[in-house]
Each structure stands twice: as structure tokens, then as C-alpha cells.
Amino acid sequence: MISNTDVGKRASAQVRAAEEWMHAPWRQVRGFASGAAATANWVANMVVAQTFLALTRALGGSGTFWLYAAVAAAGAVWAHLSLPETKGARAETLNLRD
């Protein structure tokens, strides 16, 4: 049987863990990074919307598709070569300044 003091100790530990989670410095970086990613997505969508008709007239439908595909592939290669691998790493262990 679980006593009331055991429940209180567990609840207190959970509150402390939640407070540490809320004030972790990487959470501020995560919020900024999410905003930056959303902004980049909107800018990329605007670029496509502004250039699509002119490129379709100049290159045709398939040429426009392949141009956008080449830009996307170049971006994927750049990201693969220049960004560090973080698979399996906990956010608390990453160096946020480098």
C-alpha cells in the first residue's frame, strides 16, 4: 500500500523535474529555432510562388520541376555536409554555442 507521504514525495520530485525542464537554456534556443524554421519555410514558399509562372513560361512545366528539384537536392547535400550529426544525442548534452 502506498502512503500519503510516498505520493507527496513523488509529486514533489515531479514538480522539481518540471521546473528544471521549463528553465532549461536549450528550450529558449528551441523556440527561436522553430521560429526561424517557420520563417524560412514561408520565405521559400514566397520565392516559389513569385517565380513559378515565369519559370514555367521559360522552361516549361518539367523544366521548372527539375530546377526546383535541383535546388532542393543542393540544399540537402549542403545540410548533410555542413551540419553536425545529432542522432541519439540528448538536447542537454549539445553545445549550443558552436
KENUMAR-797214 format. One record per residue (C-alpha): residue in three letters; x, y, z. Coordinates in pm, whole numbers, plus 32768, in hexadecimal, padded with zeros to 4 digits. Layout:
<keros>
KERO  residuo    c1    c2    c3
KERO      ALA     X     Y     Z
...
</keros>
This chain:
<keros>
KERO  residuo    c1    c2    c3
KERO      MET  8000  8000  8000
KERO      ILE  8080  815A  7FA7
KERO      SER  8076  8259  80BD
KERO      ASN  8021  83C6  8096
KERO      THR  8189  8429  80DD
KERO      ASP  8205  8352  7FBA
KERO      VAL  810D  83F7  7ED1
KERO      GLY  8176  854E  7F4F
KERO      LYS  82E7  8503  7F19
KERO      ARG  82A6  8488  7DB8
KERO      ALA  81D2  85B7  7D64
KERO      SER  82DD  869D  7DF0
KERO      ALA  83E9  85F5  7D1D
KERO      GLN  8310  8615  7BE7
KERO      VAL  82D9  8789  7C29
KERO      ARG  8450  87BF  7C52
KERO      ALA  8495  8705  7B0D
KERO      ALA  838D  87D5  7A58
KERO      GLU  8426  8918  7ADC
KERO      GLU  857F  88AF  7A64
KERO      TRP  84EA  8858  7910
KERO      MET  843F  89AC  78F2
KERO      HIS  857B  8A6F  7941
KERO      ALA  8670  89A6  7872
KERO      PRO  873C  8A93  7796
KERO      TRP  8713  89BD  765E
KERO      ARG  859A  89F4  7668
KERO      GLN  85D0  8B63  7611
KERO      VAL  86AB  8AFD  74EB
KERO      ARG  85A7  8A00  747C
KERO      GLY  849C  8B0E  7472
KERO      PHE  8577  8BF7  73A6
KERO      ALA  85D9  8ADE  72BA
KERO      SER  846D  8A7D  7285
KERO      GLY  841B  8BE4  722D
KERO      ALA  8543  8BFC  7141
KERO      ALA  84DB  8AB7  7094
KERO      ALA  8375  8B31  7069
KERO      THR  83F2  8C7A  6FD9
KERO      ALA  84DA  8BC5  6EE7
KERO      ASN  83B8  8AEC  6E78
KERO      TRP  82DB  8C1A  6E31
KERO      VAL  83F5  8CCA  6D74
KERO      ALA  8434  8B93  6CA0
KERO      ASN  82C1  8B79  6C53
KERO      MET  82BC  8CE8  6BEC
KERO      VAL  83E8  8CB4  6B06
KERO      VAL  833D  8B8C  6A5C
KERO      ALA  81F7  8C4D  6A38
KERO      GLN  82A6  8D7B  69A3
KERO      THR  837E  8CBA  68AC
KERO      PHE  829E  8B99  6845
KERO      LEU  81DE  8C3B  6726
KERO      ALA  830D  8CE4  668B
KERO      LEU  83D9  8BA4  66A1
KERO      THR  82BD  8AD5  6612
KERO      ARG  82A9  8BBF  64E6
KERO      ALA  8422  8BB6  64B6
KERO      LEU  8472  8A49  6506
KERO      GLY  8326  8997  64E8
KERO      GLY  8283  88CA  65F7
KERO      SER  8384  87B5  660A
KERO      GLY  84AB  88A6  65F6
KERO      THR  841F  896D  671A
KERO      PHE  83ED  8830  67E3
KERO      TRP  8553  87BE  67A2
KERO      LEU  85DF  8914  67FB
KERO      TYR  8529  8913  6949
KERO      ALA  8594  87A9  6980
KERO      ALA  8701  8804  693E
KERO      VAL  86EF  8925  6A37
KERO      ALA  8655  883D  6B3B
KERO      ALA  875F  8733  6AFC
KERO      ALA  8875  8836  6B1B
KERO      GLY  87E1  88A7  6C66
KERO      ALA  87D2  8741  6CE4
KERO      VAL  893E  8707  6C85
KERO      TRP  89A5  884B  6D2F
KERO      ALA  88E9  87EE  6E6D
KERO      HIS  8980  8691  6E70
KERO      LEU  8AE3  8714  6E45
KERO      SER  8AD9  8845  6F26
KERO      LEU  89F7  87EE  704D
KERO      PRO  8A70  870E  7168
KERO      GLU  89CF  85BD  71AD
KERO      THR  88F6  85C6  72E6
KERO      LYS  883E  847B  72C6
KERO      GLY  8811  83DE  741B
KERO      ALA  88A0  850B  74D6
KERO      ARG  87DA  85A7  75EE
KERO      ALA  8794  871B  75D0
KERO      GLU  883B  875E  771F
KERO      THR  8985  86CF  76A3
KERO      LEU  899E  879E  7566
KERO      ASN  8A81  88CC  7564
KERO      LEU  8998  89E9  7506
KERO      ARG  8AAA  8AE8  74BF
KERO      ASP  8B6E  8A37  73A9
</keros>
